[in-house]
Amino acid sequence: MMWQTICQTLKDGQIDPRNAMVVCGGFHLFLDRDDPVPPPEIPQGTVYTSVVPYSFFRVSELAGYAAGNRAPQYYQLQWDLAAEGRADDLLAEHVVAVVKRARREGEAASSADAISVSQHARMLASLRGRSSPVLDDIHDAIMTCCCKGDPAQVGQYLRKAIDAVDIGTKVGKVTPELGRLPIVDDFHRVCAAAGLDELLTTERRTQLTLDKRNADAAKQSVLFHRLAYLQVPFAVLLESPQSEFASGTLFRERWQVQWSPKVEPALVEQNLYGDTIDTAVVARFREEFAADELHAGRTCHRLVQTLDLDLPELVANVEQACCRAIDHDPRFTSLAEALHWLRVLDQRAGLRGLDRQLLGDMLVRCYDRACFAIPEVASVPDDQQPEVLSGLLTVADCVLRDSSGTYDRDLFAVHVKSAAAASPVPFLRGAFLGLLTELRVLEPEELAREIAAFASASSDVMARAGDFVDGALAVSRTSRLVGADTLVRALDPVLRSAPWETFLLMLPRLRAAFERLHGAQVESIAGQVAEFYGLKEAESFTELRTSAGAAAWLARLDLKVAEILKAWEV
């Protein structure tokens, strides 16, 4: 097909083959020019042609390009120095660059090493019958002079430095005279306007921390969010805003930015949505928004996206859709997800000038409907339980953080009680009762009686005790410490009465339950266990930081000293 295309292009353009040049891969030179099989028909559709800039790394062997150059930056340096009349400086400049990079990678390399490498490379070249060192001589000299041991074991950082300096990170540019698709041209224009044009000249990863209270940083943040939304692999969000107003992290984002040859093809794919990044984002957003309109959680997430993507013209429409979805979506997990995103919006409302009254109304309505939907998830299957648990924690967090009485605490408690009474699933029942304990609606002793009741149940029911405890600890926070003694006393009869096979069945979930605890909680419960079994005679333990044999000798010495002091009547 390639040969036929070349011939047809020459014919259509009435070009003498002696005046034409074909740029292709070396393998294509061996194509069968007399191949009788006709090429496949080109499918119907719009064809776009775009020239994409390449980079040193992409034309290197290390990138997997079989016909690639093993050291693009080295040979570029050789060419540039020769053009400047400084060809003899190639060895020194390349070796110094490798030594500097090796130090950055953690290798103990110095200026003396650079001098030794240069001298050694010249000697190797002379021994091999060359007038000046080539790249192989330089590599061998670097490993000989700088690697202090087996290269396979201690030469990794050095190898990494050599590859980095050999290959480089430069990126080419497409001349504006050639022309680009509108969306690609808009990408370069917007990047230049945001002060990011330097990032397009290298393939090096760069991390940027943006404070969105700064106008320039806010502009960059919007651009990064838009490119990420369009699935253009240019910027990745590493750290998103939190809720700490005092520390300023609500306005802070951290991004990792890196240009690659995949950027412009990805932009070309979005050309169907619009000629600019702005129009492509709006068109794609409208398309996806229409598909999510009946899902309260995803619709409220779209409202958050309108802020990140800076789409003020869509905010009113999305707000109305959020209201409709909240009022008509009966699913608890969807409503809990919507509640989460609305709370995120509430934190950012002052930053972006949202309607606080409408937002507050949506929050209360979403909370109320989520509470009413709780009994519907009392018996969901195992694969849906993590999502339900996350939703319960979201709704409970609203109540626990509410100091103004905005949310109806009793409404949540009543429906959690109803779900607990109806749930046949030990994990969920434990979670419901654990939430009631956390809200101080249920006393820790009542939760303990529920756990202790497993001791007198059948083996099949007793084996699910671990599930119940896991659910309770999954939602409890302060009550884990306050009720530690009660929990230990409730679990003891269950463990004592469980047959060995039953104990083995409940053990994995019990272990999972206690793995949810952090250090202070584990210490509190461990202390209660020690006291309960009479192992704690003092207020604190001293960790043994020596061997058992040494400890025994210390005990003998202590006893001998006590005898001597007694004889001295001290």
LUMZATI-830782 format. One record per residue (C-alpha): x, y, z. Coordinates in steps of 0.001 Angstrom, whole numbers, plus 524288, in hexadecimal, padded with zeros to 5 digits. Example, Ala and Ser with C-alpha at 12.3 -4.5 7.8 and 13.67 -1.06 7.14 Angstrom:
BEGIN
+-------+-------+-------+
|  east | north |    up |
+-------+-------+-------+
| 8300C | 7EE6C | 81E78 |
| 83566 | 7FBDC | 81BE4 |
+-------+-------+-------+
This chain:
BEGIN
+-------+-------+-------+
|  east | north |    up |
+-------+-------+-------+
| 80000 | 80000 | 80000 |
| 80B1D | 80967 | 80334 |
| 811B8 | 8074B | 7F604 |
| 804E0 | 80901 | 7EED0 |
| 8021F | 81572 | 7F66D |
| 80F90 | 81AD0 | 7F2EF |
| 80D88 | 817E4 | 7E47D |
| 7FFCE | 81DA4 | 7E47D |
| 80457 | 829F7 | 7EB7C |
| 80F3C | 82C0B | 7E193 |
| 8059D | 82A03 | 7D689 |
| 7FB34 | 83328 | 7DC2D |
| 80538 | 83DC3 | 7DEBB |
| 80C2F | 83BA8 | 7D1D9 |
| 81901 | 83AC3 | 7D94C |
| 82555 | 83511 | 7D372 |
| 82A1A | 82A57 | 7DCD3 |
| 837AA | 83077 | 7DC13 |
| 831EA | 83C9C | 7E29F |
| 82ADF | 8356B | 7ED9E |
| 82F4F | 8305A | 7FAC8 |
| 82875 | 82636 | 8032C |
| 82B20 | 825E2 | 811B6 |
| 82834 | 8186C | 81759 |
| 82D4C | 80E0C | 82077 |
| 838D3 | 805D9 | 81C0D |
| 83093 | 7F969 | 81BCD |
| 827B5 | 7FF43 | 81163 |
| 832CC | 7FF03 | 80783 |
| 830E5 | 7F051 | 80688 |
| 82260 | 7F0A7 | 80334 |
| 81DE7 | 7E8AF | 7F792 |
| 81B74 | 7F2B5 | 7ECF6 |
| 814CE | 7E888 | 7E470 |
| 80B24 | 7E3F8 | 7EEA3 |
| 7FED9 | 7E001 | 7E704 |
| 7F5BB | 7E0FE | 7F2C8 |
| 7EE27 | 7EDCA | 7F1F9 |
| 7EDFE | 7F655 | 7FE1C |
| 7E1A8 | 7F65F | 80684 |
| 7D79B | 800CA | 803CF |
| 7D86E | 80CD2 | 80C49 |
| 7CC69 | 80D61 | 81530 |
| 7C2F9 | 81898 | 81416 |
| 7C53E | 82436 | 81CF9 |
| 7CCD7 | 830A3 | 81EA7 |
| 7DB9B | 82F81 | 81D69 |
| 7E42D | 838BF | 8252E |
| 7F2B3 | 83A23 | 822CE |
| 7FB03 | 83F63 | 82DD0 |
| 809B1 | 8405B | 82F74 |
| 80D4C | 83D39 | 83D79 |
| 81A49 | 8419A | 84369 |
| 822F6 | 836B8 | 84831 |
| 82CEE | 8364A | 85317 |
| 83A6E | 830FB | 855F6 |
| 834BF | 8263C | 85E6E |
| 82AE9 | 821DE | 85432 |
| 83577 | 81FF2 | 849E2 |
| 83E43 | 81891 | 85342 |
| 83FFE | 809E3 | 85450 |
| 83C28 | 80A7B | 862AA |
| 82E52 | 80E6C | 85ECF |
| 82CD5 | 80190 | 85784 |
| 82EF8 | 8075D | 849F9 |
| 83694 | 7FC6C | 84324 |
| 83CB5 | 80599 | 83934 |
| 83F4D | 80FE4 | 8437E |
| 84B7A | 8177D | 84706 |
| 851B3 | 812C3 | 853A8 |
| 85698 | 82054 | 857C0 |
| 84F5B | 82B7E | 850ED |
| 85426 | 83638 | 85A02 |
| 86250 | 831B3 | 8592C |
| 86252 | 831F1 | 84A5A |
| 85B1E | 83EEF | 84A2E |
| 865C0 | 84479 | 852F8 |
| 8700F | 83ED3 | 849E8 |
| 86999 | 84566 | 83E39 |
| 8680A | 85284 | 84526 |
| 87617 | 852D9 | 84A0B |
| 87B56 | 84F42 | 83C9F |
| 87377 | 85A5E | 836BA |
| 87962 | 8639B | 840C8 |
| 88729 | 85EC2 | 83E25 |
| 88839 | 85886 | 84BB3 |
| 887D0 | 84A13 | 84848 |
| 892C6 | 84736 | 8520B |
| 88A06 | 84BB0 | 85D55 |
| 88040 | 8408C | 85B42 |
| 886C2 | 83706 | 864AD |
| 88828 | 840C6 | 86FDA |
| 87A72 | 84679 | 86EB2 |
| 873CF | 83940 | 86DF5 |
| 87B81 | 83360 | 87948 |
| 87902 | 83F3A | 881F8 |
| 86A71 | 83E67 | 87EDF |
| 86A2B | 82FF4 | 882A6 |
| 8716E | 8327C | 88F66 |
| 86805 | 83D74 | 8930B |
| 85C56 | 834D5 | 89027 |
| 86247 | 82991 | 897D1 |
| 8638E | 8324C | 8A3CD |
| 85532 | 835E2 | 8A284 |
| 851C0 | 82764 | 8A209 |
| 85948 | 82503 | 8AEB1 |
| 86651 | 82046 | 8A95D |
| 872B6 | 8250A | 8B041 |
| 8794F | 82AF6 | 8A439 |
| 882A1 | 83698 | 8A42A |
| 88A5A | 83F64 | 89B18 |
| 89612 | 8365F | 89CFA |
| 88DBC | 82B47 | 8979F |
| 88A99 | 83372 | 88B92 |
| 89928 | 8359F | 8890F |
| 89C19 | 8271A | 88AF3 |
| 8911A | 8232C | 881BD |
| 895FD | 82C4A | 8771A |
| 8A3E8 | 82721 | 87820 |
| 89F56 | 818FD | 8788B |
| 89684 | 81AD7 | 86CA6 |
| 8A1F9 | 82018 | 864AE |
| 8AA7F | 8147F | 868B7 |
| 89FAA | 80ACF | 86514 |
| 89E04 | 81157 | 857E0 |
| 8ACA9 | 8107C | 85575 |
| 8AD1E | 8021D | 8592C |
| 8A1B5 | 7FF7A | 85002 |
| 8A83B | 8065F | 844AA |
| 89FCE | 81297 | 8448B |
| 8A478 | 82089 | 84353 |
| 89A68 | 8257D | 84D1D |
| 890D4 | 81F3F | 856AB |
| 8838A | 81ACA | 851E4 |
| 87794 | 818CD | 85A65 |
| 87B37 | 80AB7 | 85DE3 |
| 88875 | 80F3E | 862C6 |
| 88216 | 819B4 | 86B29 |
| 87846 | 81012 | 870EE |
| 882FF | 80654 | 87457 |
| 88B5A | 8110D | 87A5C |
| 8800F | 81608 | 882C2 |
| 87D07 | 80883 | 88830 |
| 88B84 | 805AA | 88A72 |
| 88E71 | 81243 | 891B3 |
| 881A3 | 814FC | 898C4 |
| 87B83 | 807CA | 89BD1 |
| 880FF | 802CE | 8A8B4 |
| 87CC0 | 7F49A | 8A7CD |
| 8749D | 7EB85 | 89F62 |
| 86DBB | 7F3F7 | 8950B |
| 861C7 | 7EB23 | 89592 |
| 86019 | 7EDF8 | 8A40C |
| 865D4 | 7FB64 | 8A709 |
| 865E4 | 80176 | 89984 |
| 85743 | 803A4 | 897F4 |
| 8575C | 81234 | 89AF3 |
| 86328 | 8140A | 89235 |
| 85C77 | 80CE5 | 886FD |
| 85070 | 81542 | 888FA |
| 858A6 | 821AA | 8885F |
| 85F8F | 81D0D | 87C08 |
| 85298 | 81A1F | 87534 |
| 84CCA | 8272E | 87949 |
| 8583D | 82F21 | 873FF |
| 859B7 | 826CE | 867BD |
| 84B69 | 82815 | 863FF |
| 84701 | 83569 | 86902 |
| 8395F | 83B1B | 86A3A |
| 8386B | 84509 | 85F39 |
| 82BF3 | 845FB | 85739 |
| 82AFE | 84ACF | 8494D |
| 821A4 | 8550C | 84408 |
| 818E8 | 85584 | 8382B |
| 81A96 | 861F7 | 83067 |
| 80E49 | 86A88 | 83025 |
| 80FCA | 86BAB | 82162 |
| 80C48 | 85D49 | 82008 |
| 7FF3B | 85F55 | 826AF |
| 7F8AE | 857EB | 831C5 |
| 7EAF4 | 85394 | 834D8 |
| 7E3A9 | 85E99 | 83BCD |
| 7E2C2 | 85787 | 848E1 |
| 7F162 | 8547A | 848B9 |
| 7F46C | 86293 | 84563 |
| 7EB60 | 86701 | 8505F |
| 7F297 | 85E0A | 859E7 |
| 7FF8F | 8649A | 856E4 |
| 7F968 | 8720C | 85789 |
| 7F2E1 | 86F90 | 864B5 |
| 7FF3F | 86985 | 86A69 |
| 80705 | 8758C | 86649 |
| 7FCBD | 87E96 | 86C30 |
| 7FD67 | 876FA | 878FC |
| 80C45 | 877D1 | 8795D |
| 80E07 | 86940 | 876D9 |
| 8146D | 869AB | 86979 |
| 821A2 | 86597 | 86F13 |
| 81BB0 | 8589E | 8735D |
| 8193C | 85566 | 8650D |
| 827C1 | 8556F | 861F8 |
| 82B8F | 849FA | 86AA7 |
| 8269F | 83C8E | 86E65 |
| 82AE8 | 83E5D | 87C7A |
| 820C5 | 83C72 | 8872C |
| 81DEF | 84904 | 88E7C |
| 81607 | 84A8E | 89AF9 |
| 80E99 | 8573B | 89CE8 |
| 807CB | 85BB2 | 8A95C |
| 7FCEE | 8654F | 8A639 |
| 7F61D | 86E9F | 8AF89 |
| 7E95A | 871B2 | 8A8AD |
| 7E818 | 87EBA | 8AFBF |
| 7F29A | 8834A | 8A647 |
| 7ECF9 | 8870B | 898FC |
| 7F7DB | 880B5 | 8910A |
| 7F75A | 87430 | 8991B |
| 7E888 | 873BF | 897AA |
| 7E9F4 | 874D3 | 888E9 |
| 7F3B3 | 8699A | 888C0 |
| 7EAE2 | 86161 | 89180 |
| 7DF57 | 8630F | 8883F |
| 7E7BE | 85F31 | 87C95 |
| 7ECD2 | 852FF | 88382 |
| 7DF1D | 84EF2 | 887B6 |
| 7DA0C | 850C8 | 879E1 |
| 7E4E5 | 848C1 | 873C8 |
| 7E31B | 83E0A | 87DEA |
| 7D475 | 83E1E | 87B45 |
| 7D717 | 83C77 | 86CAE |
| 7E053 | 8312A | 87016 |
| 7EC05 | 83829 | 86A5C |
| 7F80D | 8326F | 87155 |
| 7FE97 | 83F45 | 874C6 |
| 7FB7F | 841F5 | 88320 |
| 7F838 | 838BB | 88E63 |
| 7F232 | 83D9D | 89B17 |
| 7FA54 | 83895 | 8A689 |
| 7F40B | 84001 | 8B1C3 |
| 7E6B9 | 84671 | 8B1E4 |
| 7E11F | 850FC | 8BAEA |
| 7DDA4 | 84D2E | 8C8C2 |
| 7D4BC | 853BB | 8D286 |
| 7DECE | 85A9B | 8DAF1 |
| 7DBD3 | 86904 | 8D8FA |
| 7E5EF | 86DBE | 8E2C4 |
| 7F176 | 8671A | 8DC3F |
| 7ED3F | 86B38 | 8CEB2 |
| 7ECD1 | 85D51 | 8C95C |
| 7DEE0 | 85F70 | 8C4B1 |
| 7E489 | 8677C | 8B99A |
| 7F0A0 | 85F36 | 8B6EB |
| 7F2B0 | 854F4 | 8AC76 |
| 7FEC7 | 84D4B | 8A8BC |
| 8006F | 848BB | 89AB5 |
| 80A3F | 84097 | 89349 |
| 80C23 | 845D4 | 88581 |
| 81344 | 83F15 | 87A6F |
| 812B5 | 840C9 | 86BCD |
| 81348 | 83487 | 86369 |
| 81074 | 83165 | 85529 |
| 80375 | 82BBF | 859C5 |
| 7FE57 | 8395C | 85D0C |
| 7FB91 | 83E46 | 84F60 |
| 7F546 | 831A6 | 84A4D |
| 7EC4B | 83213 | 8562A |
| 7E8CE | 84028 | 852D9 |
| 7E612 | 83C22 | 844C4 |
| 7DC63 | 831E9 | 849DB |
| 7D4F5 | 83CE0 | 850BC |
| 7D41D | 844DC | 84445 |
| 7C6A0 | 83EF9 | 841D9 |
| 7C182 | 84641 | 84DCD |
| 7C69F | 85398 | 849E7 |
| 7D166 | 85BE1 | 84409 |
| 7D648 | 860CA | 85133 |
| 7D87A | 85AAB | 85E81 |
| 7CD8D | 8630C | 86419 |
| 7C34A | 85EE4 | 85A15 |
| 7C7A0 | 850A6 | 85AB5 |
| 7C627 | 8507B | 86985 |
| 7B89D | 856AF | 868EB |
| 7B3D5 | 84D68 | 85E4A |
| 7B904 | 84147 | 86515 |
| 7B3E1 | 845D9 | 8723B |
| 7A62D | 847B2 | 86CB6 |
| 7A678 | 83A1E | 866AF |
| 7AAC0 | 8333B | 8732D |
| 7A228 | 83B9F | 87BD1 |
| 79604 | 83762 | 87452 |
| 79948 | 82913 | 8771F |
| 79AB0 | 82B6A | 885E4 |
| 78EFF | 83445 | 88801 |
| 78706 | 82A63 | 88FDA |
| 79248 | 82675 | 898DE |
| 79305 | 82FC3 | 8A470 |
| 7A123 | 82C99 | 8A7F1 |
| 7A6C7 | 82E1E | 89A5A |
| 79E91 | 83A27 | 89785 |
| 7A38B | 84114 | 8A3B4 |
| 7B150 | 83D22 | 89FDD |
| 7AECF | 843EF | 892D6 |
| 7ABB6 | 85046 | 89A71 |
| 7B918 | 84F83 | 8A0E5 |
| 7BF10 | 84D90 | 89376 |
| 7B8D7 | 85A14 | 88E69 |
| 7C13F | 8615B | 89857 |
| 7CDC8 | 859F6 | 89572 |
| 7CBA9 | 85B53 | 886C5 |
| 7C72D | 86983 | 887FA |
| 7BA35 | 867E0 | 880ED |
| 7B1D6 | 872B2 | 886EC |
| 7A80F | 87232 | 87BB5 |
| 7A43F | 86450 | 87FB6 |
| 7A353 | 8661E | 88E7B |
| 794EC | 869FE | 88EC3 |
| 790BA | 85E6E | 8864C |
| 79889 | 854C7 | 88E54 |
| 79333 | 85A58 | 89B18 |
| 78547 | 85824 | 89645 |
| 788C0 | 84A54 | 89227 |
| 78E81 | 847C7 | 89FAB |
| 781CF | 84BFE | 8A60D |
| 779E0 | 842F8 | 89D3C |
| 7830B | 83770 | 89F43 |
| 782FA | 838FB | 8AE13 |
| 7742C | 83952 | 8AE49 |
| 7724E | 82D64 | 8A581 |
| 77DFA | 8246B | 8A7FC |
| 77A1A | 81A41 | 8B252 |
| 7877A | 813A9 | 8B364 |
| 78E87 | 8159B | 8C049 |
| 79C59 | 81452 | 8BAD0 |
| 79976 | 81E35 | 8B01C |
| 79398 | 827E1 | 8B9D0 |
| 79F1B | 82619 | 8C323 |
| 7A884 | 828A4 | 8B7F1 |
| 7A0B4 | 834D5 | 8B472 |
| 7A17B | 83941 | 8C29D |
| 7B041 | 837C6 | 8C246 |
| 7B1B5 | 84035 | 8B612 |
| 7A84B | 84A71 | 8BB2F |
| 7B073 | 84BB6 | 8C784 |
| 7BC88 | 84D7E | 8BF13 |
| 7B53E | 85841 | 8B7DA |
| 7B131 | 85E64 | 8C4B2 |
| 7BF83 | 85FA4 | 8C874 |
| 7C2C1 | 8661C | 8BB7B |
| 7B69A | 86E7C | 8BA39 |
| 7BD31 | 87AC3 | 8BF19 |
| 7C84C | 878E5 | 8B57C |
| 7BFC6 | 877C4 | 8A963 |
| 7B3FC | 87FF9 | 8AD3A |
| 7A9A7 | 8753C | 8AD6E |
| 79BCB | 8776E | 8B250 |
| 79D68 | 873A7 | 8C09C |
| 78EC9 | 87388 | 8C338 |
| 78BEC | 869FE | 8B821 |
| 79795 | 861BB | 8BBE7 |
| 79348 | 86135 | 8CA1F |
| 785A1 | 85D1D | 8C5EE |
| 78B17 | 8523F | 8BD5F |
| 793B0 | 84D71 | 8C884 |
| 7884E | 84C21 | 8D1F8 |
| 77F6A | 845C0 | 8C7E1 |
| 78A08 | 83C3B | 8C3E5 |
| 78CF0 | 838E5 | 8D225 |
| 77E8E | 8368D | 8D521 |
| 77C73 | 82DD0 | 8C942 |
| 788E8 | 82638 | 8CC34 |
| 783D8 | 823A0 | 8D9F5 |
| 776C5 | 81ECA | 8D4C5 |
| 77DFC | 81592 | 8CB83 |
| 7865A | 80F05 | 8D606 |
| 77CE8 | 803B0 | 8D8F1 |
| 77D83 | 7FFF4 | 8CA80 |
| 78BCC | 7FBDE | 8CBEF |
| 78A05 | 7F37B | 8D815 |
| 78C9E | 7E6C1 | 8D0BE |
| 794FF | 7E9F2 | 8C4EA |
| 79E7C | 7DF65 | 8C000 |
| 7ACDE | 7DF37 | 8C3AD |
| 7B1BF | 7E613 | 8B772 |
| 7A943 | 7F20B | 8BA4D |
| 7AC76 | 7F30D | 8C8C7 |
| 7B8D9 | 7FB7B | 8C7A1 |
| 7B135 | 805A7 | 8BFE0 |
| 7A61F | 80576 | 8C9CD |
| 7AFD7 | 806B9 | 8D4F9 |
| 7B633 | 8127B | 8CE7D |
| 7A8D0 | 818B7 | 8CCBB |
| 7A531 | 81676 | 8DAFB |
| 7B1C0 | 81CEF | 8DF6D |
| 7AF19 | 82895 | 8D68A |
| 7A17D | 82ABD | 8DC19 |
| 7A611 | 82863 | 8EA15 |
| 7B10D | 8322F | 8E844 |
| 7A6FE | 83CA0 | 8E512 |
| 7A07F | 83A56 | 8F23D |
| 7AD0B | 83936 | 8FA18 |
| 7B290 | 845EB | 8F486 |
| 7A5CF | 84D66 | 8F538 |
| 7A65F | 85777 | 90014 |
| 79B53 | 86023 | 8FB16 |
| 79059 | 8562A | 8FA9C |
| 78F61 | 85693 | 8EBCC |
| 78D97 | 847EC | 8EA92 |
| 78306 | 84023 | 8F1AC |
| 78AB6 | 83717 | 8FA9B |
| 77EA8 | 82F94 | 8FEFE |
| 77ABA | 82CCA | 8F0E1 |
| 787A1 | 825FF | 8EE60 |
| 78714 | 81E63 | 8FB36 |
| 7791B | 81998 | 8F8EC |
| 77C0D | 81421 | 8EB69 |
| 788EE | 80E0C | 8EFAF |
| 78172 | 80746 | 8FAAA |
| 77770 | 8027E | 8F0E4 |
| 78219 | 7FD35 | 8E809 |
| 788F3 | 7F685 | 8F373 |
| 77C63 | 7EFCE | 8F787 |
| 779B4 | 7EB0C | 8E9B0 |
| 78778 | 7E72F | 8E598 |
| 78A98 | 7D89F | 8E4F0 |
| 798B4 | 7DBAC | 8E13F |
| 7A1C6 | 7DB96 | 8ED3E |
| 7AB97 | 7E50E | 8E72E |
| 7A136 | 7EF32 | 8E3DD |
| 79A0D | 7ED3B | 8F0BE |
| 7A6E6 | 7EF78 | 8F7D7 |
| 7A918 | 7FBC5 | 8EFD5 |
| 79B7F | 8010C | 8F2C7 |
| 79CB6 | 7FE8F | 90163 |
| 7AA91 | 803D9 | 90152 |
| 7A58F | 81083 | 8FB57 |
| 79B18 | 8119F | 905D0 |
| 7A5A7 | 80FBF | 91023 |
| 7ADF3 | 81A2F | 9099C |
| 7A25D | 82389 | 909FC |
| 7A02F | 8205D | 91883 |
| 79292 | 81B66 | 9154C |
| 796C7 | 80DCA | 9197A |
| 79F39 | 80B3E | 92570 |
| 7ABBC | 80342 | 923C2 |
| 7A62A | 7F930 | 92D22 |
| 79ABE | 7F6A0 | 923F3 |
| 7A40E | 7F46C | 9188E |
| 7AC04 | 7EB6F | 92153 |
| 79FE8 | 7E355 | 92476 |
| 79D88 | 7E18D | 915E4 |
| 7AB71 | 7DC47 | 9147B |
| 7AA95 | 7D3A9 | 92093 |
| 79DF0 | 7CDA8 | 91B6C |
| 7A5DB | 7C67D | 91118 |
| 7AB99 | 7BE0E | 91C03 |
| 79E9E | 7B705 | 91DEE |
| 79B21 | 7B623 | 90F76 |
| 79CAB | 7AA72 | 9067E |
| 7A9DF | 7A7FD | 90049 |
| 7A554 | 7AD5F | 8F324 |
| 7A0D1 | 7BA16 | 8F95B |
| 7AC7E | 7BAD0 | 90295 |
| 7B5B9 | 7BA1D | 8F6E5 |
| 7B04C | 7C73D | 8F248 |
| 7B43D | 7CE33 | 8FED7 |
| 7C06A | 7D32C | 8F803 |
| 7B7E5 | 7D966 | 8ED77 |
| 7AFCF | 7E06C | 8F7BA |
| 7BBD1 | 7E59B | 8FEE6 |
| 7C1FB | 7E9A4 | 8F1FF |
| 7B5EA | 7F182 | 8EE6A |
| 7B56C | 7F810 | 8FBC2 |
| 7C3CC | 7FBE8 | 8FBB1 |
| 7C303 | 80065 | 8ED81 |
| 7BA40 | 80BD7 | 8F147 |
| 7BE69 | 80E77 | 8FF52 |
| 7C8C4 | 8187C | 902B6 |
| 7C89E | 81E44 | 91069 |
| 7C09E | 812EB | 915B2 |
| 7CBB3 | 809A4 | 9121A |
| 7D37D | 80F6D | 91D48 |
| 7C866 | 812C1 | 92690 |
| 7C27F | 8051D | 9259A |
| 7CF11 | 7FD4A | 924F1 |
| 7CCD4 | 7F683 | 93202 |
| 7BECC | 7F35C | 92E70 |
| 7C2EC | 7EDD2 | 92149 |
| 7CD20 | 7E4EC | 92778 |
| 7C38E | 7DFC7 | 9319C |
| 7B959 | 7DD3C | 926F4 |
| 7C2A4 | 7D5E9 | 91DF6 |
| 7C880 | 7CD3C | 92884 |
| 7BCC5 | 7C3FD | 92A45 |
| 7BB35 | 7C301 | 91B79 |
| 7C948 | 7BEB6 | 919B3 |
| 7C8DD | 7B594 | 9256E |
| 7BC95 | 7AE8E | 920F3 |
| 7C00C | 7AD87 | 91289 |
| 7C42A | 7A009 | 90DBE |
| 7D140 | 79FD2 | 906D8 |
| 7CB53 | 79ECD | 8F929 |
| 7C1F6 | 7AA00 | 8FBF6 |
| 7CCFC | 7B241 | 9015F |
| 7D4CC | 7B039 | 8F4E5 |
| 7C90E | 7B4B2 | 8ECE5 |
| 7C73E | 7C15B | 8F494 |
| 7D5D2 | 7C444 | 8F5DB |
| 7D80C | 7CAE0 | 8E87F |
| 7CD3F | 7D4E1 | 8EA96 |
| 7D14E | 7D722 | 8F8B0 |
| 7DF13 | 7D9B9 | 8F407 |
| 7D9E7 | 7E2EA | 8E97E |
| 7D1E2 | 7E9FD | 8F3D9 |
| 7DD7B | 7ECBF | 8FCB2 |
| 7E605 | 7F099 | 8F13A |
| 7DD06 | 7FC4F | 8EFA1 |
| 7E236 | 801D7 | 8FC7D |
| 7ED94 | 80B40 | 8FD0D |
| 7F8DA | 80A81 | 906A0 |
| 7F2A9 | 8114A | 91260 |
| 7E642 | 80933 | 9113B |
| 7EDE0 | 7FC83 | 9104E |
| 7F59E | 80034 | 91C84 |
| 7E91C | 80390 | 923D5 |
| 7E2A9 | 7F697 | 92096 |
| 7EF49 | 7EF12 | 9232E |
| 7EFF8 | 7F570 | 9308C |
| 7E1E9 | 7F19E | 93369 |
| 7E4BF | 7E390 | 92F33 |
| 7F0AD | 7E333 | 93827 |
| 7E8DC | 7E84C | 943A0 |
| 7DD7C | 7DF22 | 940EE |
| 7E66A | 7D33B | 94130 |
| 7EE51 | 7D824 | 94CC8 |
| 7FAAF | 7DA9F | 944F0 |
| 7FBDA | 7E916 | 94800 |
| 800E6 | 7EBE9 | 95585 |
| 80659 | 7F977 | 95322 |
| 801D4 | 8058F | 94C13 |
| 80B8E | 8037E | 94113 |
| 81458 | 7F940 | 93AFD |
| 822A6 | 7FAC2 | 93799 |
| 82664 | 7F558 | 92A70 |
| 8315F | 7EB4F | 92B0F |
| 83C1E | 7F03C | 92204 |
| 845FC | 7E547 | 92427 |
| 84701 | 7D693 | 922AC |
| 840B9 | 7CD2D | 92C36 |
| 84E26 | 7C840 | 9308B |
| 852FD | 7D5E5 | 93369 |
| 8467B | 7D8E3 | 93AC1 |
| 848A3 | 7CCCB | 94329 |
| 85662 | 7D14F | 946B4 |
| 85122 | 7DED1 | 94A15 |
| 84722 | 7D876 | 95311 |
| 851DE | 7D0BF | 959F5 |
| 85A17 | 7DD01 | 95BA2 |
| 84E63 | 7E442 | 960F6 |
| 84BEB | 7D965 | 96AC0 |
| 85A45 | 7D94D | 96EFC |
| 85A3B | 7E80F | 970D3 |
| 84DEC | 7E6EB | 9790A |
| 8548D | 7DCC9 | 981CE |
| 86091 | 7E578 | 9838E |
| 8584C | 7F154 | 986F0 |
| 8508E | 7E92B | 99094 |
| 85D33 | 7E4BE | 99729 |
| 86151 | 7F2F7 | 99800 |
| 85421 | 7F621 | 99DF5 |
| 85226 | 800B7 | 993ED |
+-------+-------+-------+
